[in-house]
Every structure is written in structure tokens, then in C-alpha cells.
Amino acid sequence: MLLKSDAYDACISYFSENLDIFEGKNNTNEGQLISDIVSDQVVDMLLAFCQQQPQLTSEVRLAVIADGDKLVDDLEQMLGRFWNKSASPEQIEFIEEYFLLLKNSLDSQVPGLPA
């Protein structure tokens, strides 16, 4: 679903083009870990999506949630050594904005999903 779309590919490309935001910015061990922020954003995105799309079948919802797990895996691979580092305010902002893009991507796929 989400991960098998051109929109997702574009989102991943956008993320990889902005990896420099994570280079050399983890100067502290205080604050939220990048991994925790990503996990929270995935949960928030999926919860919002499912609440906004009550017409979707249970099978579609489960597929979307499974994609959420794969999305976390993709981002963990891309972020590598930064995954368990504390996030800077700039990184938090980027991750939050990125998940807005992903949510828009997911929303754009609703018309093609079985209800």
C-alpha cells in the first residue's frame, strides 16, 4: 500500500536528500531519541489515518499498520548510527514535517483502497 507507491518513493528520496540534517547535529545525550520520535510519529500518523477513514475494511487497516512497521525499518536503515541518538530541535521539526508528507501520501491513496 503506502510503501508500494510512487508517492512513498518520492518521500524516501526527499528524506535521503536531507540526511545532512542529521550529520554532526547530535551534540547532546539529552532529550528524545530519534528512534522514539519516529515511532511516535508513525503511531500518530496511523491513528489519525484510521480515525479519518472509518469506511476502510479491517484488512486494509491491518495492511496500513504493517506498512507502518516497514516504514520504521526503512527509516532506521537510512538513519543508521543516528537512530539511537538524541534529536536536535531541527531534526525533530524535520521528522514531524516528513510525517505530514507521508500522511498526505497515504491520504492520496484512499480512493484506490477497498472500502
Secondary structure, DSSP 8 states (H G I E B T S, - for coil): -GGGSHHHHHHHHHHHHTGGGTTT----S-S-BHHHHHHHHHHHHHHHHHHH-TTS-HHHHHHHHHHHHHHHHHHHHHHGGGTTSB--HHHHHHHHHHHHHHHHHHHHTGGGS--
